[in-house]
Structure formats: structure tokens, C-alpha cells
Amino acid sequence: METHVKVKLGVSDRIILTVGYLLLGIFCLAIFIPLVYVVIASFMDPNVLNNQGLSFNFADWTLDAYRRVLGNGMIWRGFANSLFYSLAFTVISVFLTLLAAYPMSKKELVGRKFFNTVFIITMFFNGGLIPTFILINQLHMVNTIWAILIPNAFNVWNMILARTYFQSTPKELREASSLDGAGEVQHFFQILMPVCKPIIAVLALWQFVGMWNSYFDAMIYLNDANLQPLQLVLRSILVQNTPQPGMIADIQSTAEMSKVAELLKYATIVVSSLPLLIMYPFFQKYFDQGIMVGSVKG
């Protein structure tokens, strides 16, 4: 039978815990309230929302925003593009990161300090937008999917986390696999990878979310509308339906454009965020374990 010992907290401990819970509650509300506001606002009539604020009267709600968003063929194409870019980028990035992290985790590697220095330098300095664009253009990658998948595939910070995680794995695993005749490649893929699922899940989640929310690289390198990701498609729709300063239009047309822009704004936020909200719970059990182990040791 298990026995639970009740620990009596002192006054200072209670104060610290109370303050901590209050700060945590405020932090959760700061995330939860805007999320609820966006979801409800996406169903509301823009006129009611602008004049009265949020309303829980279903008579003031409408599905016009979602009909416009989901009925647009470019949005579905952008959604498919974003899903492909995010999945492909995640696979490429995580694979390259792990391949670099494994040898860097070995202290006997010749030139380890030199490579560490080179990697760290790239975290603080880069060529800039114009030289990078010239390089991508000379490689004939402009207006291709490779301009999205290749340039940022390797992340030094992720490599450091993976390297630290590899260093935290028991050395007996390598010794046992070596006795069984396994080489470095066999040990990496058959022994180490199944053990390192938590850090792989963390890196995959980070890279997927980063690519899913990314639009700047696509805006710079992609001219073909059929290759544009969802974020860029949604941006284009909002820009097209937003009245611009100096437009020559009657008041009624301008008001209608403003209404459509307001109608689409919140619905596009929900549509673009929904895949991430669905995906995160499946990675949460790995996320907590992977990020803690990778940040404590090494």
C-alpha cells in the first residue's frame, strides 16, 4: 500500500506558489481570451461586431466568411501547397539536423571545435536578403519548390539540441551494438533513432509550425500563384478586399469592401491555425520529454 506524506508548506512557500499560480492564470487567459474572441468573431456579422462587439445571439452570427474562404479554389490549392511544404521541409530539415548532430555529439571527432565554431558563427551572421536571392537565382531555384525547402533546411539551434540529446543517451548502447557488429550507420538508424523519438518529435513540431506560418520566402522567391502557400494566398485575398488609401470608389462600394475584409479576417485566422491546433496534442507527450532532456544535460 502506498503512503502519501503531506508536506506542510511555510508562509513564504505559499506566497511564492500563490504568485506563481496567479501569473500562470494570467498567462493562460492572455492566450485563451484572444483565441475565443477570434473564433466567435469569425462567425459574426461584421456590422454587429464593429458596432456592438461580441454577441452570443445566434441571430447575429453568419457562415458567410467560411463560405467565401472554403469556396475559394486558390485557398484549397494554397492549403495543399502549405501541407506539402511543411511536411517535406520537416522531413528534410530533421534528417539533416540529426545527421549533423550525431557526429558532433562525439567528443573524439577530429575538428569538432572548428565545426562548432563555424556553426555558431552562422547563427549570428548571414549573407542578407539580396546576396541570398542572387545565390538562389544562380542556382535556378527561383519560382520552384526548392527555394522554399532547401535554403533554411538546416537549423543550428536544433542541431545543438539534438547533439545534447545524443550525448545524454547511454554509451552502453553503442558498446552493445558494436559487439554485435553494427557500424555507425546501423547504430544510428536502427538503435539510436528509436530511442530518440522525443527529440525528433520536438524538432519536427518546430519545423512544421515554422514552415506552416512562413510566407516571406514564398513572397520573395515564388511568382507562380499555383505554388504559393496558404499564408500568402490568404494575405492576397485580404489585400484585394481591403480598401486602399486614395481609391476612387463610391462610398457604398468602399463600405462593402471593408465589410468583406472584416468578414474574412477572422475566418482566415481560424482556417490557417486549425491544423496546428489539431496536430499539437499528438506531439505533446514527446514535446515535454524531448525539450527537457535536450536542455538539461551537456
C-alpha positions as CSV (number, residue, x, y, z in Angstrom):
1,M,0.0,0.0,0.0
2,E,1.3,3.4,-1.0
3,T,1.5,6.0,1.7
4,H,1.3,9.7,0.9
5,V,3.2,12.1,3.2
6,K,1.6,15.5,3.4
7,V,4.2,18.3,3.4
8,K,3.3,21.4,5.3
9,L,4.3,24.5,3.4
10,G,5.7,27.6,5.1
11,V,4.3,31.1,4.6
12,S,6.9,32.1,2.1
13,D,6.3,28.9,0.1
14,R,2.6,29.6,0.0
15,I,3.2,33.1,-1.1
16,I,5.5,32.0,-3.9
17,L,3.1,29.3,-5.1
18,T,0.2,31.7,-5.0
19,V,2.0,34.3,-7.0
20,G,3.1,31.6,-9.5
21,Y,-0.4,30.3,-9.9
22,L,-1.7,33.9,-10.4
23,L,0.9,34.6,-13.1
24,L,0.2,31.3,-14.8
25,G,-3.5,32.0,-14.8
26,I,-3.0,35.5,-16.3
27,F,-0.7,34.0,-18.9
28,C,-3.3,31.3,-19.8
29,L,-6.1,34.0,-20.0
30,A,-3.9,36.1,-22.3
31,I,-3.8,33.2,-24.7
32,F,-7.3,31.8,-24.2
33,I,-9.3,35.1,-24.4
34,P,-7.9,36.3,-27.8
35,L,-8.4,32.7,-29.2
36,V,-12.1,32.7,-28.1
37,Y,-12.6,36.2,-29.5
38,V,-11.2,35.3,-32.9
39,V,-13.3,32.1,-33.2
40,I,-16.5,33.8,-32.2
41,A,-15.8,36.9,-34.3
42,S,-15.3,34.6,-37.4
43,F,-19.0,33.7,-37.2
44,M,-20.4,37.2,-36.6
45,D,-21.8,39.8,-38.9
46,P,-19.1,42.5,-39.3
47,N,-21.6,45.3,-38.7
48,V,-22.7,43.8,-35.4
49,L,-19.1,43.1,-34.4
50,N,-18.0,46.7,-35.2
51,N,-21.0,48.3,-33.5
52,Q,-21.7,46.1,-30.6
53,G,-18.7,43.8,-30.1
54,L,-19.1,40.1,-29.5
55,S,-22.6,38.8,-29.4
56,F,-23.8,35.4,-28.2
57,N,-27.1,35.8,-30.0
58,F,-27.1,33.3,-32.9
59,A,-29.2,35.7,-34.9
60,D,-26.1,37.9,-35.3
61,W,-24.0,35.0,-36.5
62,T,-23.3,34.1,-40.1
63,L,-21.3,31.5,-42.0
64,D,-20.7,33.8,-45.0
65,A,-17.0,34.2,-44.1
66,Y,-16.4,30.4,-44.1
67,R,-18.4,30.0,-47.3
68,R,-16.2,32.6,-49.0
69,V,-13.0,31.2,-47.7
70,L,-13.7,27.5,-48.2
71,G,-15.4,28.1,-51.5
72,N,-12.3,29.7,-53.0
73,G,-10.3,27.3,-55.1
74,M,-7.0,29.1,-54.5
75,I,-7.3,28.6,-50.8
76,W,-7.6,24.8,-51.2
77,R,-4.6,24.9,-53.5
78,G,-2.7,27.1,-51.0
79,F,-3.7,24.7,-48.2
80,A,-2.3,21.7,-50.2
81,N,0.9,23.6,-51.0
82,S,1.4,24.6,-47.4
83,L,0.8,21.0,-46.2
84,F,3.3,19.7,-48.8
85,Y,5.9,22.3,-48.0
86,S,5.6,21.8,-44.2
87,L,5.8,18.0,-44.4
88,A,8.6,17.9,-46.9
89,F,10.6,20.7,-45.1
90,T,10.1,18.9,-41.8
91,V,11.5,15.6,-43.2
92,I,14.4,17.3,-44.9
93,S,15.3,19.5,-42.0
94,V,15.0,16.9,-39.2
95,F,17.0,14.4,-41.3
96,L,19.9,16.9,-42.0
97,T,19.9,18.1,-38.4
98,L,20.2,14.6,-37.0
99,L,22.9,13.6,-39.5
100,A,24.9,16.7,-38.4
101,A,24.2,16.3,-34.6
102,Y,25.3,12.7,-34.4
103,P,29.0,13.1,-35.3
104,M,29.1,16.4,-33.4
105,S,28.0,14.6,-30.3
106,K,31.2,12.5,-30.3
107,K,34.0,14.2,-28.4
108,E,36.6,12.1,-30.3
109,L,35.5,13.7,-33.7
110,V,38.5,15.3,-35.3
111,G,37.9,19.1,-35.9
112,R,34.9,19.1,-33.6
113,K,35.7,22.5,-32.1
114,F,36.3,24.0,-35.6
115,F,32.9,22.8,-36.9
116,N,31.2,24.0,-33.7
117,T,32.7,27.5,-34.2
118,V,31.6,27.6,-37.9
119,F,28.0,26.5,-36.9
120,I,27.8,29.1,-34.1
121,I,29.0,31.9,-36.5
122,T,26.2,31.2,-38.9
123,M,23.7,31.7,-36.0
124,F,24.7,35.4,-35.8
125,F,25.7,36.3,-39.3
126,N,24.2,35.6,-42.8
127,G,24.6,37.0,-46.3
128,G,21.5,39.1,-46.2
129,L,18.4,39.1,-48.5
130,I,19.9,40.4,-51.7
131,P,23.0,38.1,-51.8
132,T,20.8,35.2,-50.8
133,F,18.3,36.0,-53.6
134,I,21.2,36.2,-56.1
135,L,22.5,32.8,-55.0
136,I,19.1,31.2,-55.2
137,N,18.6,32.7,-58.7
138,Q,22.0,31.5,-59.9
139,L,21.1,28.0,-58.7
140,H,17.9,28.3,-60.8
141,M,15.7,27.7,-57.8
142,V,13.6,30.8,-58.1
143,N,9.9,30.0,-58.7
144,T,10.5,26.4,-57.7
145,I,9.6,24.4,-54.6
146,W,13.3,24.0,-53.8
147,A,13.6,27.7,-53.0
148,I,11.2,27.0,-50.1
149,L,12.6,23.7,-48.9
150,I,16.4,23.9,-49.2
151,P,17.8,27.3,-48.0
152,N,16.6,27.1,-44.4
153,A,16.5,23.4,-44.0
154,F,19.4,23.3,-41.5
155,N,18.9,25.0,-38.2
156,V,22.0,25.3,-35.9
157,W,20.0,25.7,-32.7
158,N,18.0,22.5,-33.5
159,M,21.3,20.7,-34.2
160,I,22.6,21.8,-30.7
161,L,19.5,20.4,-29.1
162,A,19.8,17.1,-30.9
163,R,23.5,16.9,-30.2
164,T,22.9,17.4,-26.5
165,Y,20.2,14.7,-26.6
166,F,22.5,12.3,-28.3
167,Q,25.2,12.9,-25.6
168,S,22.6,12.1,-22.9
169,T,21.9,8.6,-24.3
170,P,23.8,5.8,-22.5
171,K,27.2,4.9,-24.0
172,E,26.4,1.3,-23.3
173,L,24.0,1.3,-26.3
174,R,26.9,2.0,-28.7
175,E,29.1,-0.6,-27.0
176,A,26.4,-3.3,-27.2
177,S,25.7,-2.6,-30.9
178,S,29.5,-2.6,-31.6
179,L,29.8,-6.0,-30.0
180,D,27.0,-7.2,-32.3
181,G,29.0,-6.0,-35.3
182,A,26.9,-2.8,-36.1
183,G,28.7,0.1,-37.7
184,E,28.0,3.7,-37.1
185,V,25.3,3.9,-39.8
186,Q,23.5,0.8,-38.5
187,H,23.7,2.1,-34.9
188,F,22.4,5.5,-35.9
189,F,19.3,4.3,-37.8
190,Q,18.5,1.0,-36.0
191,I,19.4,1.7,-32.4
192,L,19.6,5.5,-31.8
193,M,16.6,6.7,-33.9
194,P,14.0,4.6,-32.0
195,V,15.5,5.9,-28.7
196,C,15.4,9.5,-29.8
197,K,11.7,9.8,-30.7
198,P,11.1,12.6,-28.2
199,I,13.7,15.0,-29.7
200,I,12.7,14.0,-33.2
201,A,9.1,14.9,-32.4
202,V,10.2,18.3,-30.9
203,L,12.3,19.2,-33.9
204,A,9.5,18.0,-36.3
205,L,6.9,20.1,-34.5
206,W,9.1,23.2,-34.5
207,Q,10.0,22.9,-38.2
208,F,6.4,22.1,-39.3
209,V,4.9,25.1,-37.4
210,G,7.7,27.4,-38.7
211,M,7.1,26.4,-42.3
212,W,3.3,26.5,-41.9
213,N,3.4,30.1,-40.7
214,S,6.1,31.2,-43.1
215,Y,5.2,33.4,-46.1
216,F,8.1,35.8,-46.6
217,D,10.3,33.4,-48.5
218,A,7.4,32.4,-50.7
219,M,6.7,36.1,-51.4
220,I,10.3,36.7,-52.4
221,Y,11.0,33.5,-54.5
222,L,7.6,32.3,-55.9
223,N,5.9,34.2,-58.7
224,D,3.6,31.4,-59.8
225,A,0.3,31.6,-57.9
226,N,-0.1,27.8,-58.2
227,L,3.0,27.4,-56.0
228,Q,2.1,29.8,-53.3
229,P,1.4,28.5,-49.7
230,L,-1.8,29.2,-47.8
231,Q,-0.5,32.1,-45.8
232,L,0.4,34.0,-49.0
233,V,-2.9,33.2,-50.6
234,L,-4.8,34.4,-47.5
235,R,-2.7,37.6,-47.5
236,S,-3.5,38.2,-51.1
237,I,-7.3,37.7,-50.5
238,L,-7.2,40.2,-47.6
239,V,-5.2,42.8,-49.5
240,Q,-7.6,42.5,-52.5
241,N,-10.6,43.1,-50.3
242,T,-9.2,45.9,-48.2
243,P,-9.9,49.5,-49.4
244,Q,-6.6,51.2,-50.1
245,P,-6.0,54.9,-49.4
246,G,-6.7,57.1,-52.4
247,M,-9.0,54.6,-54.1
248,I,-11.6,56.1,-56.5
249,A,-14.8,54.4,-55.5
250,D,-18.2,55.4,-54.2
251,I,-19.0,55.2,-50.5
252,Q,-21.2,52.1,-50.9
253,S,-18.5,50.1,-52.7
254,T,-15.8,51.1,-50.2
255,A,-18.1,50.1,-47.3
256,E,-18.8,46.8,-48.9
257,M,-15.1,46.1,-49.4
258,S,-14.4,46.9,-45.8
259,K,-17.2,44.6,-44.7
260,V,-15.8,41.7,-46.8
261,A,-12.3,42.3,-45.4
262,E,-13.6,42.3,-41.9
263,L,-15.6,39.2,-42.6
264,L,-12.7,37.3,-44.0
265,K,-10.1,38.4,-41.5
266,Y,-11.0,36.2,-38.6
267,A,-12.1,33.2,-40.7
268,T,-8.7,33.1,-42.4
269,I,-7.0,33.1,-38.9
270,V,-9.1,30.1,-37.8
271,V,-8.6,28.2,-41.1
272,S,-4.8,28.7,-41.1
273,S,-4.4,27.8,-37.4
274,L,-6.7,24.8,-37.2
275,P,-4.2,22.2,-38.5
276,L,-1.7,23.3,-35.8
277,L,-4.3,23.0,-33.1
278,I,-5.2,19.5,-34.2
279,M,-1.6,18.4,-34.5
280,Y,-0.2,19.6,-31.2
281,P,-2.0,17.2,-28.8
282,F,-0.4,14.2,-30.7
283,F,3.1,15.6,-30.1
284,Q,2.6,16.9,-26.6
285,K,3.8,13.7,-24.8
286,Y,7.0,13.8,-26.8
287,F,7.4,17.6,-26.6
288,D,7.7,17.9,-22.8
289,Q,10.2,15.0,-22.5
290,G,12.3,16.0,-25.5
291,I,12.8,19.6,-24.7
292,M,13.6,19.0,-21.1
293,V,16.2,16.3,-21.7
294,G,17.8,18.3,-24.5
295,S,18.1,21.4,-22.3
296,V,19.4,20.0,-19.0
297,K,22.4,17.8,-19.9
298,G,25.5,18.7,-21.9
